[in-house]
Each structure stands twice: as structure tokens, then as C-alpha cells.
Amino acid sequence: MNIEGQFVLAVLEGLVSGLVLALTALGLSLVFGVMRIVNVAHGEFFMLGAVIAWYVSTASGSFALAVLAAPVLVGAIALSIERFVLRPIHYAPEATIVATIGLLYILEQLVLIVFGPSPRPVAPPFYFRVDFPWFGYSGYKLVVAGLAAALLAATWLIITRTRLGLYMRATQQDREMAQAFGVPVHRIYAAAFSLGAVLAAVAGALVVPVRQAYYLMGLDALLLSFMVVIIGGLGDLRGTLAASLLIGLTDGVVSIFFSPTLARIVASLLVVLVLIARPGGLSGETTQ
């Protein structure tokens, strides 16, 4: 394959990775923006989505059912965590970090005990290749990218065009004032936390045929999501999408032309540069 073909392949891989990453990172950014907490266990929702999708698709033979079941079950788990863990500690930032670190290890070890340490493959629900002048590319990956883009657009519409989104934005701006005007803050927190988990679970379910389900896969998803929200700006949804595509394209190009390890180093350097030049992220204020 010549250099033009390698570049096109890198861009395609970067776009697919960036859009899937945007789903996961958007959930983390949404939770921080509305609730003002850092959910260290967010990557485990991605992992649970993948593992549940593997289990359901293996048991039922239907990948479509698996993709539907994963976010529903993970959303229910997130609702339980919000109600019985985060709400009793009043969403205190320090206590929340400690609690979600504990949840990370609990969920990780439960999956290890129940399903074991081996990666679990899932066959793609369909197979076709899209022919480019230099190579053939997986049609399933392109469908995943399209579904991720559609879900991102749907989430944006929910946040900007619905009453739920209005309440979320009001709570993000001023919790006390929103509560004074009758906004059910605890319900909005539960909705934001579960929606963030659902987005991560869908991302995990969609990539199972590409990456396989593995009990440690949430750690990488968490690290990349943190990189994205730092570069894009904590709680900024447009910045999150832009940063996801930036990280994805960088990862794709550097991985194809050099190595995946170097791609992670470059992504980390981007985070450092943003923290130095624009501590508020791409959409934040520059330092003086």
C-alpha cells in the first residue's frame, strides 16, 4: 500500500475511533457538567456494555438484542449507584472520587470472577467491505461510525431541545437557583448519571466485534475519556466532540505510520500543552 492509501486508512481508523471515543467521553463530560463530580468508574460502564453485549449475543445469537440490552442494564446499574452511593454522600467531590475508585475495582473484579480473564470475541452481525482505490475497508466499522454520529446528534438534541435538557443546563448553571424554581435536582442528577453510563455502554457494545470484551478494557477508555474532556474543556460538549476527533485522528495517523505506543505519547503531550496554554480546554480562556 502506498503512502496515500496509508493516510486514507489512518484517517478512516481515526474517525471511527474518534466517534466511538466521543460517545464515552461525552458521558463523562455530561456527568461533570451537570453534577460537578468526576466519575472515576466511568470506564467500567464502557467495559460492562462490552461484556453484556458479548454475553447476550452469545446466549441469544442476536447482536441487535445485545446492543439494546447492554445500555438498558448498565443504565439500571448507574441509577442504583447514583441512588445508593452518590446521593447518600451528597455528591461531595472528594468523597465521590474515593467512592467511584472503589466502584471501579468492585465492578472490574466482579466481571473477572464471573466471566474470567480471557478476552471474549463476538462475530460482527454482518460483513461487507467498502472498496477504496488502495484497499478494502470494513463496512461494519463504517456502520459503527454512523451509529455513533447519530447517537451524538440525538444526545445533542436531548440536551438543547427538550425539557430534560433545559433542566440539565439550568442545574449546571446554578443548582440552588434551579431548585428554587422547582427543578427536581436529584432526578436530574440521576438522569445525567444514567445517560452518561448509557452512552459509554453503547460505545462498548458497538466495538465488541472489533476489540473483544475484556475485564480491563475500561481503564483505557477512562484514560482516553479524561484526555478528551481535559482538551475539550470539562463539561463542554462541543469541545468534547472536537477533542475526541482530534485524539482519534492523531491516534489513527500516528499508529499507522509509527506505532500505537507513540500515539498514546502524542495524545498525552497534547493534554500537557492544552493544560499549559489553555487550562480551560479548547473552548476555555487562555492564560494571561
C-alpha positions as CSV (number, residue, x, y, z in Angstrom):
1,M,0.0,0.0,0.0
2,N,1.4,3.4,-1.0
3,I,1.5,6.4,1.3
4,E,-1.7,7.8,0.0
5,G,-3.5,4.6,0.9
6,Q,-1.9,4.5,4.3
7,F,-3.0,8.1,5.0
8,V,-6.6,7.4,4.0
9,L,-6.7,4.2,6.1
10,A,-5.3,6.2,9.1
11,V,-8.0,8.9,8.7
12,L,-10.8,6.3,8.5
13,E,-9.5,4.5,11.6
14,G,-9.1,7.8,13.4
15,L,-12.7,8.9,12.5
16,V,-14.2,5.6,13.7
17,S,-12.1,5.6,16.9
18,G,-12.8,9.3,17.5
19,L,-16.6,9.0,17.1
20,V,-16.8,5.9,19.5
21,L,-14.5,7.8,21.9
22,A,-16.8,10.8,21.7
23,L,-19.7,8.7,23.0
24,T,-17.8,7.5,26.0
25,A,-16.2,10.9,26.7
26,L,-19.5,12.7,26.2
27,G,-21.0,10.7,29.1
28,L,-18.1,11.7,31.4
29,S,-18.3,15.3,30.3
30,L,-22.1,15.4,30.8
31,V,-21.8,14.0,34.3
32,F,-19.2,16.5,35.3
33,G,-21.0,19.4,33.6
34,V,-24.3,18.7,35.4
35,M,-23.3,17.1,38.7
36,R,-19.8,18.7,39.1
37,I,-18.3,15.3,40.0
38,V,-15.6,13.2,38.5
39,N,-16.7,9.6,37.9
40,V,-13.6,7.5,38.0
41,A,-15.6,4.4,37.4
42,H,-16.9,5.7,34.1
43,G,-14.7,3.4,32.0
44,E,-16.3,0.4,33.7
45,F,-19.6,1.3,32.2
46,F,-17.9,1.0,28.8
47,M,-16.5,-2.3,29.9
48,L,-19.8,-3.6,31.2
49,G,-21.5,-2.6,27.9
50,A,-19.0,-4.7,26.0
51,V,-19.2,-7.7,28.4
52,I,-23.0,-7.7,28.5
53,A,-23.2,-7.4,24.7
54,W,-20.9,-10.4,24.4
55,Y,-22.9,-12.4,26.9
56,V,-26.3,-11.6,25.4
57,S,-25.2,-12.1,21.8
58,T,-23.6,-15.4,22.7
59,A,-26.7,-16.6,24.7
60,S,-29.3,-15.4,22.2
61,G,-27.5,-15.3,18.9
62,S,-28.8,-11.8,18.3
63,F,-26.3,-8.9,18.3
64,A,-29.1,-6.4,17.9
65,L,-30.6,-7.6,21.1
66,A,-27.2,-7.4,22.8
67,V,-26.8,-3.7,21.7
68,L,-30.2,-2.9,23.1
69,A,-29.7,-4.9,26.4
70,A,-26.3,-3.5,27.2
71,P,-27.3,0.2,27.7
72,V,-30.5,-0.8,29.5
73,L,-28.8,-2.9,32.1
74,V,-25.8,-0.5,32.5
75,G,-28.3,2.4,32.9
76,A,-30.1,0.5,35.6
77,I,-26.8,-0.2,37.4
78,A,-25.9,3.5,37.1
79,L,-29.2,4.5,38.6
80,S,-28.6,2.2,41.5
81,I,-25.1,3.7,42.0
82,E,-26.5,7.2,41.9
83,R,-29.3,6.4,44.4
84,F,-27.4,4.3,46.9
85,V,-23.8,5.5,46.7
86,L,-23.6,9.1,45.4
87,R,-26.7,10.6,46.8
88,P,-26.0,9.5,50.4
89,I,-22.6,11.2,50.3
90,H,-24.3,14.3,48.8
91,Y,-22.1,14.3,45.7
92,A,-19.2,15.7,47.6
93,P,-16.3,15.9,45.1
94,E,-13.6,14.3,47.3
95,A,-15.9,11.6,48.6
96,T,-17.2,10.9,45.1
97,I,-13.7,10.3,43.7
98,V,-13.0,7.8,46.5
99,A,-16.3,6.1,46.1
100,T,-16.0,5.8,42.3
101,I,-12.5,4.5,42.6
102,G,-13.9,1.8,44.9
103,L,-16.7,1.1,42.4
104,L,-14.1,0.8,39.6
105,Y,-12.3,-2.1,41.4
106,I,-15.6,-3.7,42.5
107,L,-17.0,-3.8,39.0
108,E,-13.8,-4.9,37.5
109,Q,-13.2,-7.7,40.0
110,L,-16.9,-8.9,39.7
111,V,-16.5,-9.2,35.9
112,L,-13.2,-11.1,36.4
113,I,-14.8,-13.5,38.9
114,V,-17.9,-14.2,36.8
115,F,-16.6,-14.2,33.3
116,G,-12.8,-14.8,33.7
117,P,-9.7,-13.0,32.4
118,S,-9.9,-14.1,28.8
119,P,-10.9,-11.7,26.0
120,R,-14.3,-12.7,24.6
121,P,-14.8,-12.3,20.8
122,V,-18.1,-11.5,19.1
123,A,-18.6,-12.1,15.4
124,P,-19.8,-8.9,13.5
125,P,-23.5,-9.1,12.9
126,F,-22.8,-8.6,9.2
127,Y,-19.8,-8.5,7.0
128,F,-19.0,-6.4,3.9
129,R,-16.1,-4.4,2.6
130,V,-16.1,-0.9,1.1
131,D,-13.6,-0.8,-1.7
132,F,-11.2,2.2,-2.0
133,P,-8.6,2.6,-4.7
134,W,-5.9,1.4,-2.3
135,F,-7.7,-1.1,0.0
136,G,-10.9,-2.6,1.2
137,Y,-12.3,-1.3,4.5
138,S,-14.6,-3.0,7.0
139,G,-18.2,-2.0,6.4
140,Y,-19.1,-2.8,10.0
141,K,-16.6,-0.1,11.2
142,L,-18.3,2.4,9.0
143,V,-21.7,1.5,10.3
144,V,-20.4,1.8,13.9
145,A,-19.1,5.3,13.0
146,G,-22.5,6.3,11.5
147,L,-24.4,5.0,14.5
148,A,-22.1,6.8,16.9
149,A,-22.6,10.0,15.0
150,A,-26.4,9.6,15.1
151,L,-26.3,8.9,18.8
152,L,-24.1,12.0,19.4
153,A,-26.6,14.1,17.4
154,A,-29.6,12.6,19.3
155,T,-27.8,13.4,22.7
156,W,-27.2,17.0,21.5
157,L,-30.9,17.4,20.6
158,I,-31.9,16.0,24.0
159,I,-29.7,18.5,25.8
160,T,-30.6,21.5,23.7
161,R,-34.2,20.9,22.6
162,T,-36.0,19.1,25.4
163,R,-37.3,19.9,28.9
164,L,-34.9,17.4,30.4
165,G,-32.0,19.2,28.6
166,L,-33.3,22.5,29.8
167,Y,-33.3,21.3,33.4
168,M,-29.8,19.8,33.0
169,R,-28.5,23.1,31.7
170,A,-30.2,25.1,34.5
171,T,-28.8,22.7,37.1
172,Q,-25.3,23.1,35.6
173,Q,-25.5,26.9,35.7
174,D,-26.8,27.2,39.3
175,R,-28.1,24.2,41.3
176,E,-29.6,26.3,44.1
177,M,-31.4,28.6,41.7
178,A,-32.7,25.8,39.6
179,Q,-34.0,24.0,42.7
180,A,-35.7,27.2,43.8
181,F,-37.6,27.3,40.5
182,G,-38.9,23.8,41.0
183,V,-36.3,21.8,39.1
184,P,-36.1,18.3,40.6
185,V,-32.4,18.3,41.0
186,H,-32.0,14.8,42.4
187,R,-33.9,13.4,39.4
188,I,-31.8,15.5,37.0
189,Y,-28.7,14.1,38.6
190,A,-30.0,10.6,38.3
191,A,-30.9,11.2,34.6
192,A,-27.5,12.7,33.8
193,F,-25.5,10.0,35.5
194,S,-27.5,7.2,33.9
195,L,-27.4,8.9,30.4
196,G,-23.6,9.2,30.7
197,A,-23.5,5.5,31.6
198,V,-25.8,4.5,28.7
199,L,-23.6,6.4,26.2
200,A,-20.5,4.6,27.4
201,A,-22.3,1.2,27.4
202,V,-23.5,1.7,23.8
203,A,-19.9,2.6,22.8
204,G,-18.6,-0.6,24.5
205,A,-21.3,-2.8,22.9
206,L,-20.6,-1.4,19.4
207,V,-16.9,-2.1,19.5
208,V,-17.1,-5.7,20.8
209,P,-16.8,-7.2,17.3
210,V,-13.7,-5.1,16.7
211,R,-11.9,-5.2,20.1
212,Q,-13.4,-8.1,22.1
213,A,-14.8,-7.9,25.6
214,Y,-12.2,-7.8,28.4
215,Y,-12.5,-7.0,32.1
216,L,-9.6,-4.4,31.9
217,M,-10.8,-2.6,28.8
218,G,-12.5,0.1,30.8
219,L,-9.2,1.5,32.0
220,D,-8.0,2.5,28.5
221,A,-11.5,4.0,27.8
222,L,-11.3,6.0,31.1
223,L,-7.8,7.4,30.3
224,L,-8.7,8.5,26.8
225,S,-12.0,10.0,28.0
226,F,-10.1,12.1,30.6
227,M,-7.7,13.2,27.9
228,V,-10.7,14.3,25.8
229,V,-12.5,16.2,28.5
230,I,-9.3,18.0,29.5
231,I,-8.5,19.0,26.0
232,G,-12.1,19.8,25.1
233,G,-13.0,21.5,28.4
234,L,-14.6,19.9,31.4
235,G,-18.4,20.0,30.9
236,D,-18.2,21.4,27.4
237,L,-20.0,19.1,25.0
238,R,-18.9,20.8,21.7
239,G,-15.3,20.8,23.0
240,T,-15.6,17.1,23.9
241,L,-16.6,16.2,20.3
242,A,-13.8,18.3,18.8
243,A,-11.2,16.8,21.2
244,S,-12.5,13.2,20.5
245,L,-12.0,13.7,16.8
246,L,-8.6,15.3,17.4
247,I,-7.4,12.4,19.6
248,G,-8.9,9.8,17.3
249,L,-7.3,11.2,14.1
250,T,-4.0,11.7,15.9
251,D,-4.2,8.1,17.2
252,G,-5.0,6.7,13.7
253,V,-2.3,8.6,11.8
254,V,0.5,8.0,14.4
255,S,-0.5,4.4,14.9
256,I,-0.5,3.6,11.1
257,F,2.7,5.5,10.3
258,F,4.6,4.8,13.6
259,S,3.2,2.8,16.5
260,P,0.2,2.8,18.9
261,T,2.6,3.4,21.8
262,L,3.8,6.6,20.2
263,A,0.2,7.6,19.5
264,R,-0.5,7.5,23.3
265,I,2.6,9.6,24.0
266,V,1.5,12.2,21.4
267,A,-2.0,12.3,23.0
268,S,-0.5,12.8,26.4
269,L,1.7,15.6,25.1
270,L,-1.5,17.3,23.7
271,V,-3.0,17.2,27.1
272,V,0.1,18.8,28.7
273,L,0.2,21.5,26.0
274,V,-3.5,22.3,26.5
275,L,-3.1,22.5,30.3
276,I,-0.2,24.9,29.8
277,A,-1.7,27.1,27.1
278,R,-5.5,26.8,27.7
279,P,-6.3,25.4,31.2
280,G,-10.0,25.7,30.4
281,G,-9.7,23.5,27.3
282,L,-10.1,24.3,23.6
283,S,-13.2,26.4,24.3
284,G,-11.9,28.0,27.5
285,E,-10.0,31.1,28.3
286,T,-6.3,31.3,27.5
287,T,-3.8,32.1,30.3
288,Q,-2.6,35.6,30.7
